[in-house]
Amino acid sequence: MTDFAAVSDVLGTYFDGLYYADTDRLASVFHPKAIYATADETPLLYRTMDEYFAVVAKRVSSASRNEPRRDVIDAIEFAGENTAFARVRCSIGTKDFIDFLTLVRTDGAWRIMAKIFQITERDS
């Protein structure tokens, strides 16, 4: 499998994890020491993976509400053999997200190391 395909697979699992509010799927694609942050909240919102997964676990999934999927990979770039960047978009409820995901390859597997995102509220 090419690196592009491997990162695309990680992103597909990431989108599925968000859509189904499935922390096991998300845990499989995030590095355990990954960071989650947005400046759309004051003060800056920063979470560890344990904190983030606890929030997702309480969420009513988009799938259970039969929401349409709005998952888009805008770009994947590689900075070398073990570092990649992805710009992706998705929606949860009435919120649209632009995520900047930095990925690293450790132990032969690509994992998300940082998720920095922008939120836009959409009319329902």
C-alpha positions in Angstrom: 0.0 0.0 0.0 1.3 3.5 -0.8 1.7 6.1 1.9 -1.0 8.1 0.2 -3.4 5.2 0.4 -2.4 4.4 4.0 -3.1 8.0 5.1 -6.3 8.0 3.2 -7.4 4.9 5.1 -6.5 6.6 8.4 -8.7 9.6 7.4 -11.6 7.3 6.3 -11.5 5.6 9.8 -11.3 9.1 11.4 -14.4 10.2 9.5 -16.2 7.0 10.5 -15.2 7.5 14.1 -16.7 11.0 14.1 -19.8 10.0 12.3 -20.6 7.0 14.6 -19.1 8.7 17.7 -16.9 5.6 18.0 -14.0 6.2 20.3 -12.5 2.8 19.5 -12.2 3.8 15.8 -10.8 7.2 16.8 -8.3 5.6 19.2 -7.0 3.4 16.4 -6.1 6.5 14.3 -4.9 9.0 16.9 -1.5 8.7 18.5 -2.0 8.3 22.3 -0.1 11.6 22.9 -1.9 13.5 20.2 -3.2 17.0 20.8 -6.7 18.4 20.1 -7.1 22.2 19.9 -9.1 25.1 18.6 -8.9 28.9 19.0 -12.6 29.2 18.3 -13.2 29.0 22.0 -11.9 31.4 24.6 -9.7 30.6 26.2 -8.0 28.3 23.6 -9.5 24.8 23.9 -6.9 22.1 24.3 -7.6 18.5 25.1 -5.6 15.3 25.6 -6.9 12.2 23.9 -8.5 10.9 27.1 -10.4 14.1 27.5 -11.4 14.2 23.8 -12.6 10.6 23.8 -14.7 11.2 26.9 -16.5 14.0 25.0 -17.1 11.9 21.9 -18.4 9.0 24.0 -21.2 11.2 25.4 -22.1 12.5 21.9 -25.3 11.5 20.1 -23.9 10.2 16.8 -24.6 11.7 13.5 -25.4 8.2 12.2 -28.1 7.8 14.8 -29.7 11.0 13.6 -29.4 9.9 9.9 -27.4 13.0 9.1 -25.9 13.2 5.6 -22.1 12.6 5.5 -20.1 15.6 4.5 -16.6 14.1 4.7 -14.1 15.6 2.4 -10.3 15.2 2.1 -9.1 18.5 0.6 -5.4 17.7 0.6 -2.7 15.3 1.8 0.9 16.5 1.8 4.1 14.6 2.8 7.0 16.3 4.5 9.2 13.2 4.4 8.9 9.5 5.1 7.3 9.8 8.5 5.4 13.1 8.5 2.2 14.1 6.7 -0.4 16.8 6.8 -4.1 16.6 5.8 -6.7 19.3 5.4 -10.1 17.8 5.8 -13.7 18.9 6.2 -16.7 17.2 8.0 -19.9 18.1 9.8 -21.5 17.2 13.0 -25.1 18.5 13.5 -25.2 22.1 12.4 -21.4 22.6 12.8 -19.0 22.4 9.9 -15.4 21.7 10.7 -12.1 22.3 8.9 -9.5 20.1 10.4 -5.7 20.5 10.0 -4.4 17.0 10.9 -0.7 16.3 11.3 0.2 12.7 11.0 3.3 10.7 11.9 4.4 7.2 11.1 5.5 5.3 14.1 6.1 1.6 14.3 5.1 1.4 10.6 1.7 2.9 11.1 0.3 6.4 10.3 -1.4 8.1 13.2 -2.9 11.5 13.8 -0.5 13.5 16.1 -2.4 16.8 16.1 -5.9 18.0 15.3 -6.3 21.7 15.0 -9.7 22.8 13.8 -12.0 25.7 12.8 -15.8 25.6 13.5 -18.5 27.3 11.5 -22.1 27.1 12.5 -24.5 26.3 9.7 -28.2 27.0 9.5 -30.1 23.7 10.1 
